[in-house]
Amino acid sequence: MDVFDLTRNPDQIGPAWSFFLIFVAIDLGLLGGILYFALCLRRKAALFYLPLVLAMAAGAIWMTWYDIRHARAVKAQIASGHFASVEGCLDWFKPGLASPHEADSGLERWAVAGRTFDYAADEVRFGYHLVEPGGGIVHADSWVRVGYIPDKVRGYNDIVRLEVRQRACPAAPNPY
């Protein structure tokens, strides 16, 4: 049996600081450039972009704040043992792509007991996200037991524990 288990190592769960802070830094650089052009070089047309840059900065700051809160909430749920779990043979399975350049079309998707899970090889998340062509342990003929925590804002399930028995079920169909 193959196992991925964050429940035994909750210290590995944390926000993706660098991912969101890159966007905050870019937005602050753009804001500085706009203010420089508008105030120092007296090019008032640069102020046209100010609302857009402020909205982008606010979005990046909000996502960073949300990611921090979500990581803390997931750690607390794991510590208390309160996370959802489903198990069984896969209802359907669509393998992902190992290429990080095709993340939207490269999502690996599968369902067990009516619950859908999806992830891509290059995603920035702390839950399980290793696609089949990249060495992932979930295959069309796998039996799985999945411990997960729903992320309602992003619309996916963070897989915090995954047990897989290989070749234990008939191959699930690929609906895509």
N, C-alpha and C positions, 0 to 999 in steps of 0.2 A: 504494500500500500504506500502510495506517495502522499506526503503531507506538506502543506504550507501552513504555518501557524504563527500568527502575530499575537495570539492570546498568551503565549508563553514569553513573548518579548515585547511588551507594550512600549518599551523605551524606543523602539524603532519607529513608532508612530509619531509623526510630527508634521507641522505645516511645511509646505514647499516654499520656504523663505526665499531662496534665490530666484525662483520662477516669477513670483509676484513682485519682488523688489526690483527686478530688472525693469518691469513696466513702470513702477513708481519712479525709478531713476530716469528713465527715458522721458516720462511726462514732466518731471521737474526740470530736466534739461530743455525741453521744448518751451516750458513756461518761462524759464530764464531767457531764452532766445527771443521770445515774443516781447517780453518786457524790455530787453536791451534795444531791440529795433524800435519799439514804440516810444520809450522814454529817452534813451541816449541818442539815437539817430533820428528821432522825430518823424518816424514813419508810422503814422497813426493807422494805416491800413493793416498793420500787423495785429492790431487789437481785434480784428475780425475773427481771428483764430483762437482768441482767448477762451470763449465759452466751450469750444470743442476740447481744447487741451485740459481745461479744468474738469470737464465731465469725464474725460479719460482718466485723469489722475484720481478723481473721486471713485471711479469704478475699480481701479487697481487697488486703491487703499481699502475699499470695502471688501474686495475678494481676499486680500491679505488678512484682514480682520476676521472674515468669515472662516477662512481656512484655519486660523489659530483656534477659534472657538470650536470648530468641528473636530479638529484633532484632539482637543481636550475632552470633548464630549464622548468621542469614540474610546479614548483611554478610560474614562470613567465607566462607560458601559461594559467594557471588557473586564475591568477590575471587579465590577459587581456581578459579572456573568450574565448580563442582560443583553443578549444579541439574538437575533432570529436565526433559525436553522432549518434547512430543508435537505432531503436526501432522496436518492433514487437514481434510476437510469435517466439519461437525457431525453427530453421530449423532442428536441431538435438541436442541431449544431452547425454553425457556420464558422469554419476556421478563419483566423485572422491572417494578416500579411506581416512578415517579419520586417519589411521595409518601413522605416520611420517616416518616409516621404508620402505615405499613402494612409495616414491615420484615419481619415473619415471613411474611406472605402475599406480600410484594413482592419476594422473592428472585428474582434472575435466575439461571437454572440452564441449563447446557448441558453436553454431553459431546462429547469428541473422542477417538477411538481408545480408547474404553472408560473414559476418565478424566473424572470429573465435576468441574465448577467451579461454585461458587455464591457470590453476593455480593449486597448490597443497597446502595441509594443512600446511606443514612445510616450505613453501618458505619464504625467506627473501626478502620481497618487501613491498612497502608502499601502493600499490593499493589493491583492494578487492581480497581476496584469501581464503575465507572460503568455504570449500566443503560441499555438501549437507549432508553427514552423520555426519559432525561435527557441524551442526546447520546452514549451509548456507541457504540463502534465494532464490537461484535459483533452480527450479525444472523443470522436463520435461514438465509440463503443465503451465509454467509461461509466462506472457507477460513481456517484459523487455524494459527499456530505458537505454542505456548505454552511459555514457560520458567517453571517453578514450583518451589516448595519446600513440601512437605507440613508442615502444622502438626498434629501428632498429638494434642495436647491439645485444641485447639478443633475438630478434625475437618474442616478445610478446607485447600485448597491456596492458598498465597499466590502470586499471579501476579506475577512480577518482570519478565517480558518477554512482550509480546504483539504479534505481527505478524498483520495481518488484510488479506485481499484481498476486497473487496466483490463480490457477485454472481458469485462464481467457482464456486458449487456449486448443486445443486438445494436448494430450501428444506427444511430439516430439520423433521420433525414436532414438534408440541407434545404431549407425552404427558400433560399435566395438564389 
